[in-house]
Amino acid sequence: MTFDNNSVTSFGNFGLFETLKQAIGFVEIYRSI
């Protein structure tokens, strides 16, 4: 893996997206209780 701007940005966006999905999943679980 090369650390140029494109790969670093896409990796950062992927991490942010995963965090966002987990947060949304947590809210859905909280609402269903």
Biotite code that builds the C-alpha atoms (Angstrom):
import biotite.structure as struc

atoms = struc.array([
    struc.Atom([0.000, 0.000, 0.000], chain_id="A", res_id=1, res_name="MET", atom_name="CA", element="C"),
    struc.Atom([1.317, 3.413, -0.937], chain_id="A", res_id=2, res_name="THR", atom_name="CA", element="C"),
    struc.Atom([0.702, 6.414, 1.252], chain_id="A", res_id=3, res_name="PHE", atom_name="CA", element="C"),
    struc.Atom([-0.236, 8.997, -1.311], chain_id="A", res_id=4, res_name="ASP", atom_name="CA", element="C"),
    struc.Atom([-3.088, 11.451, -0.897], chain_id="A", res_id=5, res_name="ASN", atom_name="CA", element="C"),
    struc.Atom([-5.683, 9.274, -2.627], chain_id="A", res_id=6, res_name="ASN", atom_name="CA", element="C"),
    struc.Atom([-5.109, 6.121, -0.566], chain_id="A", res_id=7, res_name="SER", atom_name="CA", element="C"),
    struc.Atom([-4.889, 8.019, 2.730], chain_id="A", res_id=8, res_name="VAL", atom_name="CA", element="C"),
    struc.Atom([-8.088, 9.924, 1.967], chain_id="A", res_id=9, res_name="THR", atom_name="CA", element="C"),
    struc.Atom([-10.018, 6.817, 0.907], chain_id="A", res_id=10, res_name="SER", atom_name="CA", element="C"),
    struc.Atom([-8.806, 4.924, 3.973], chain_id="A", res_id=11, res_name="PHE", atom_name="CA", element="C"),
    struc.Atom([-9.837, 7.817, 6.219], chain_id="A", res_id=12, res_name="GLY", atom_name="CA", element="C"),
    struc.Atom([-13.244, 8.040, 4.587], chain_id="A", res_id=13, res_name="ASN", atom_name="CA", element="C"),
    struc.Atom([-13.742, 4.287, 4.993], chain_id="A", res_id=14, res_name="PHE", atom_name="CA", element="C"),
    struc.Atom([-12.944, 4.521, 8.706], chain_id="A", res_id=15, res_name="GLY", atom_name="CA", element="C"),
    struc.Atom([-15.356, 7.428, 9.082], chain_id="A", res_id=16, res_name="LEU", atom_name="CA", element="C"),
    struc.Atom([-18.063, 5.510, 7.222], chain_id="A", res_id=17, res_name="PHE", atom_name="CA", element="C"),
    struc.Atom([-17.611, 2.460, 9.467], chain_id="A", res_id=18, res_name="GLU", atom_name="CA", element="C"),
    struc.Atom([-17.887, 4.647, 12.572], chain_id="A", res_id=19, res_name="THR", atom_name="CA", element="C"),
    struc.Atom([-21.008, 6.270, 11.164], chain_id="A", res_id=20, res_name="LEU", atom_name="CA", element="C"),
    struc.Atom([-22.605, 2.887, 10.419], chain_id="A", res_id=21, res_name="LYS", atom_name="CA", element="C"),
    struc.Atom([-21.912, 1.715, 13.968], chain_id="A", res_id=22, res_name="GLN", atom_name="CA", element="C"),
    struc.Atom([-23.404, 4.910, 15.395], chain_id="A", res_id=23, res_name="ALA", atom_name="CA", element="C"),
    struc.Atom([-26.538, 4.501, 13.263], chain_id="A", res_id=24, res_name="ILE", atom_name="CA", element="C"),
    struc.Atom([-26.818, 0.855, 14.314], chain_id="A", res_id=25, res_name="GLY", atom_name="CA", element="C"),
    struc.Atom([-26.551, 1.874, 17.968], chain_id="A", res_id=26, res_name="PHE", atom_name="CA", element="C"),
    struc.Atom([-29.360, 4.403, 17.554], chain_id="A", res_id=27, res_name="VAL", atom_name="CA", element="C"),
    struc.Atom([-31.571, 1.791, 15.868], chain_id="A", res_id=28, res_name="GLU", atom_name="CA", element="C"),
    struc.Atom([-30.971, -0.680, 18.709], chain_id="A", res_id=29, res_name="ILE", atom_name="CA", element="C"),
    struc.Atom([-31.695, 2.049, 21.272], chain_id="A", res_id=30, res_name="TYR", atom_name="CA", element="C"),
    struc.Atom([-34.995, 2.938, 19.587], chain_id="A", res_id=31, res_name="ARG", atom_name="CA", element="C"),
    struc.Atom([-36.136, -0.687, 19.453], chain_id="A", res_id=32, res_name="SER", atom_name="CA", element="C"),
    struc.Atom([-35.852, -1.149, 23.227], chain_id="A", res_id=33, res_name="ILE", atom_name="CA", element="C"),
])
